[in-house]
Amino acid sequence: MDREFTNFVIRMSSILILNANIVNENKVYQADVLIKGERIEKIGTGLQTEKADKIIDAKGKYLLPGVIDDQVHFREPGLTHKANIHSESRAAVAGGVTSFMEMPNTVPPTFTQALLEDKYQIASKTSLANYSFFIGASNDNLDEVLKTDATKVCGLKIFMGSSTGNLLVDDPKILEQIFSKVPFLIASHCEDEPTIRRNTEEFRNKYGEDLPMEYHPLIRSEEACYKSSSFAVNLARKHGTRFHVLHISTAKETLLFDDKTPLEKKKVTAEACIHHLWFNQSDYKRLGTNIKWNPAIKTPLDQKAIMIALLSDYIDVIATDHAPHTIEEKKNTYFKAPSGGPLVQHSLSAMLEFYHRGEITLEKIVQKMCHNPAILFRVRERGFIREGYFADLALVDLNEPWEVSKQNILSKCGWSPFEGQIFKSKVSHTIVSGHLAYANGILYENQTGKRLLFNPELS
């Protein structure tokens, strides 16, 4: 009975946010927001007379929909020495990320419905943020993929580039089957494996194990990226597949997406990641393997072109590809150091830094990090500040500088490529499905996030 009563109190709790500058649906305006239970009850002015269990005075701050990150690697099961769903969801919530979509390259890979459900069970008990998980494509699991309930799963992930074991799928016949038969969204890592192998052999023969990091974008080259992504985009257009290309890293690839069709009607979409917007190849000398990602961070021209494509709506969403490794694993020679790094705690602050530089508006940040992931993946009743929608919100102070340090990094790996960076903006509060999950540096873990649900039947 005590547990039932506690659950009742949690469900019925209310929060009143006063005097917020709301950034939503291409507008910035001042209003109050009343939250009851999991949802937004009212949005308007003069709500100070409403009764609520918790009142937050947001004067001078900006209220955003919670960020939806459509590409993270939280490493559970099998790689939990690097991270786990609990630790990385804490980092996400501290950064204003209220929902995540996690990738299948765990151990074992998420190739079956049973393994997929195992992840959902872990998240239901440990994730502070809302969650969904991709099922993975292998060379022989199409029958299993087709059992997926697309109302409860964000999509299918294909690794069309270097990976391990059976995760790499680059046989044209198998890809043709997948693209022609899968009725829900397919997301892909696109790099051409033969090109990468040829480049790897050439540079290893020349430099050995001590290859300078600056050659990473020459091994995982523009050619490798474009050859794979253009092949996949053409395949998707041939079959009318809902297809999402992850982490675009080259200027040339952005030309594949020069489509001004409204996102609701787009079949082929693209993602930009924080690291490809923030860093370029000149940063390898300073940060080395800490910014070794696949696809590689490339030239300043590529970096600029990705931002232009984002502002022009050719690239649809911003994500992180959050992929933590231990610092011991990263501090290695080129061929031994794994690719990937932690970004989910700092993605919103990083994008707000571009706002302070005058390179992007608050409205565009919210569109790309909150609205568009919800539209693209057809997430039910999230991604917007609307009456009746789930209360997933991030409250931000645009004028509270803070420095990223090991003392405030929440990812289990304990490091960040942003260490030493002073951000001008800071998340003060994060609300997840109506629960105040984070406030002024404190995490409140008495309630977990919710499983995301989807509307795949939309035309």
N, C-alpha and C positions, 0 to 999 in steps of 0.2 A: 504493500500500500504506500509506503514511504516513497519508493521509486516512482510509482504512478503519479503521486502528488508532485514530486519534483519535475517530472516530465511535463505535467500540466502547467506548472508555473513557467517553465522555459518556453513552452509553446505560446503562452499568453502574455509574455513580457512585452513591454512597449518602450519605444525610444522616440524622443522628440528632438529633432535637430532644428535649431533656430538660426535665422540670419545668414544662411549659407549663400554663397555665390554658386549657383548650380550651372554646371557645364553639361549640356544634354541636347542632342538632336539639333546641332548646329546653332545653338543659342547659349548665351551666358546671361543669367538673370538671378535676382535675389529672391529667395523664398524659404519657407519652412517645410520640413518633411516630417510627417508622423508615421511611425512604423508600429504595426501591431502584429505580434507573432512573427511569421516569416516574411510578411509582405508590407509593401508601402500602402498605407491607408489613405493619406491625404498629402497633397502638395499644394501650397498656397501661402498667402501672407496672413499675418494676424493669427497664427495658430498657437500663440503663447498661452492661451487659456485652456488648451487641451491638456488632459491629464496623461501623465506618462511615468513609468518606473524610472526612466533615465532621461535627463535633459542634457543636451550638448549645445553649448553656445558656439556657433561656427562663424561668428563675426570676423570678417577679414579673410576667411578661408574659402577654399573651393571644393565643392562636393561633386564628385565624379561617379559614374557607374563603376562598379568594381571591374578591374581588368580581367579579361579572359585570355589566358595564354594557351594557344593551340598547339604548342610543341615543347614538351618538357620530358626529361629522362630522370625519374626519381629513384631508379636503381633497385627497386624491390619487386620481386624476390631475387636472391642470388648474388647481388652485388652490394649488400648493405654495409660493407666496410666503407663504401664511398658516400652513401646517402640512403635514406628510406622515405617512405611516403609521409610519415609523421614529421621528420626533421625538415624536409623540403617544403611541405605545406605550411609550416611555421614561417619559414623564410618568405614564402609567397605572400602570406597574409600581412606580414610586416611591411611588405612593399606595395600593398594595395591591390594585389592579385587575389581575387575571390574565387576564381574557377580555373582549373587546368585540364589539359588533355595530354595524357601520358603515353609514351611510345612503347612498342613491344619488345625492344632489344634488351630484355632482362634475362636471367638464367633460372629456368629454361625460357626460351623465347615464347611469347604469347601467341601460339599457333592454334590453340584449341579453345572451344567454348568453356571447358572446365578450368583451364589456366586463366582465361579472361575473368571468369567469375571469382576465382581466387583473389585476384587483384581488387575487384570491387568489394569483397568481404574485408580485406585488409583496410582499404580506404574508409569503409563505413565505420570502422572502429578507431582509426587513427588520424584521418585527414582533417585538418582544421579548415581547409578550403573545400569548395565544391569540386567534383571530380568526374572525369570520364577517361576511358582507356581505349586505345586503338587495338584492334586485333591485327596480327601480323600476317603478311603473305610469305609463304615459302614456295619452293618449287613443286610441292605436292599436296597442298592443303586446301585447294579451292572448294571442295565439298564442305569442309568445315567452315570456311569463310562464309559460304552461302547460307549457313544456319544462323548467322548473326541477326539479332533483333535490332534493326536500325532506329527504333524509337528509344533505345537504351544505350546505344554505343555510338561514339562520335564518327567512326569510320574505319577504313582499312589502310594500313601503312605498308608501303613497298619500299625496300631499300634497293634502288636501281644504281647503286654505287658501292664502293668497297665497304665490306662489313665482315662479319665472321660467320663461319659455318653456313647453315642453310638460310641465313637471312638475306643473302644476295640473290636477287631475282633479275636476271638480265637475258634470259632466253626469250627471243621474240615470239615464239609460239606460245609459251606460257603466258607472257604478258598480253598477247592477243586474246587469249581465253579470259584472263582476269578482267581486262578492260571491256570486253563484250558482254560479260555475264554478271558482274557485280552491280547491283542496282542502287547502291548507296555511295557516299563520298569515298574516293581514293585519294590518299595523300602520299607524296613520294619524295624521297631523297634522290636527286638526279645527278649522278656523275658517271661517266663512261669508264667502266672497269678496264678494258684493254688499253685505253689511252693512259690511264693512271699507272698501270703495270709497266708500260713501255717507258714512261717518264721516270718512274722509280728506278728501274734498272739502269737507265742512262746516268742518273745523278748518283746512285750508289756506287757505280763503277768509277765515277770520277772523284767522289769525295769520301766514300766509305761511310762508316757509322757517324762520323762527326760532321755531317752535312749541316751547313748554317741554316737556321730557321727561315731566312729570307727566301730560300728556294721552295718553300712549301707551296706558294701559289703558282709556281712553275710546274711542280709535279701534279698537283690537283688544279689543273690549268683551266683557263677560259674555254679552251677546246673541249676538255672533258665535260665541263658543265653544260655547255651549249649543245653538244652532240646528244647528250642524254635527255636534257629537258626538251629540246625541240622534237626528238623522236617521241617522247611521251605525250607532249601536247598534241602532236599530229594524230597519235593513236587515240587519244581521248576525243578529239574532234571527229574522227572517223566513226566512232561508236556512240557519240553523244553522251559520254561518261562525265559524271561530276568528278572533276579532277583538280587537285590543289597541289601546286608545286611549292615545296618548302624551301626556306632559306636561300633566296635568290642572291647570288654573290657577284654577278658580272653585269656590266652595262649591256653587253650583247643580248643577254637573256631577257632583259626588260622589254626588248622589242617584240618578244613573243606574246606580250599581253596588252598591246595597244588597242584595247577594247573598252569603249566608254559605255557599254551596256550596263544598266543598273545592276548592282550586285545581286539583287533578288533573282535576276534572270540569267546571270552568268553561269556557264557550265565549267569553264576553265579559269582558275583563280591562282593568285600567287601571294607569297608571304615574304616579308623582309624581317631580318633579325637584328637585334640591338647591336651585336658585335660588328656586323657588316656596315652598319650606319655610323658607329662610333670610331672604329679603328681602321687603319689602312696599313699597307706593307711597311711603312716607315716605323711602325710601332714594334716590329719584330726585334729590332736591336735592343730595345728597352725591356720588353716583356717576354721575349723568347717563347718557350713552349706554353706559357700561361695563356697565350692567345692562339694556340694551335687548334683550329676547328676544321671540320669537314662539312661543307666546302670551305676552302681557305679564304681568309681575309686577303683582299687583293689590292689593286691600285687606288690612289686618290680619285682617279676618273671613275672607276667602278663604284666607289663609295658615294660620290656625288650623283651618279646616274641613278642609283637605288633610291636616294632621297627624292630626286626629281620624279621618278616613276611613282613613288609613294604619294607625293603631293598631287600628281596628275591622275590619280586613281587607277593607274595601270597595275600597281601592286596594291593588294586589298587589305592586308592585315600586318600588324607588327607582333612578333613573338620573341622568345628568347633562345630556344634550343638549349635551355638549361641542362647541362650535362656534367655534373661534378665528378672529379677524380680526386684522390688524395694528393697532397702536395708532394709526397714522396714519389708517386707515380709520374707526376708532371715534371719534376726536376730530373729529367733524364735526357739522354741524347735523342736526336731527332727521330730516328726510326723506332725507338723504344717508348717514347713519350706518347700517351694516348691523346686523342683529339677530344676537345670539349672542355667546358668550364661552367662555373656557377654564375647565373645572371638574374634569376627570378626575383630576388629581393631588391634589385636596383634598377629594373627595367623602366618603371614609371618615373623615378627620379632622373634617370638618364634622358628620357624623352622630354621631360620638363626642362632640362638644361638646354636642349635645342630650342624650346620655346623662349627661354631667357635670351638666347642669342638672336632671336628674331627669325629663325629658320622654319618654324612651324607654329600654327595656332593651337590654342587649347582645344578648340572644337575639332581640329583635325586629329589631334592625339587621341581624343575620346572616340572619334569615329573609327580609327584604325586599331585601337587596343580594346575597345568595349563593344561598340555597336556592330562593327563589321564581323568580328568572330561569331557573334550571336546570329547575324543574318546568314553568313556563309555556311555555318554548320546547322542552321535552323534550330537553335537552342530555344527551348520553350521558356518564355516569360522571364528572360534575363538579358542583361547587356544594355538596358535603358533605365532611366529614372522615370517610371510611369506608375500611376496609381493601379494597384492590383498586381503589379509585378513583384517578384521576389526582391527583398531588400538586400541587394549586393552593392555596397557603396564604399568609396574611399574618400576620406576627407584630407585635404592637402593644404599645408601652409606653404605658399610660394616664396616666402621670405624667412625661412628658417634654415640657414646654412648648417651643414653637418659633414663630417669627414668619415669616409668608409675606413674602418680599421678592423683588425682581427677581433677586437673586443665587442664589436656590434654586428659581426657576420653570423647569421643563424644557420646557414647551410652546414651540414655535418662535416663537410670537407675542411671548413675553417679558413678558407682563403677566397680571394676575389681578384680578378684583373683590374677592378676599380679601387683597390687599396691605395689610400693616399689622396683619392679624388674628393674634392669638396663640392658637394651638390648644393645648389641654392634652395631647393625645395625638399620638403620632408612630409611623408605620410604621418598624420597624427592619429587617425582612427580608421579602422577597417571593420565593416559590418558584413557578415556572411549569412545569407538566408535569415536575416533579422536578428542574428546574434552578434553582439559586440565582441569581436574576436581579438581586437588589438586596439589599445589606447595608450598613446604617449609612452611607448616603449615596453608596455606590459601586454603579454599574451594571455587571453582568457580561454582556457581549453576545456571548459565544462560542457562544450557542445561541439559535435563534429559537423562538417559540411554535408551537402546533399549530393546525391547522384544526379548528374545532368540528364535531362530528357530532351528528345528531339522530335521534329516534325518532318520526317523524310518524304512524306507524300506530297509536299508542296511542289508545284510545277516550276 
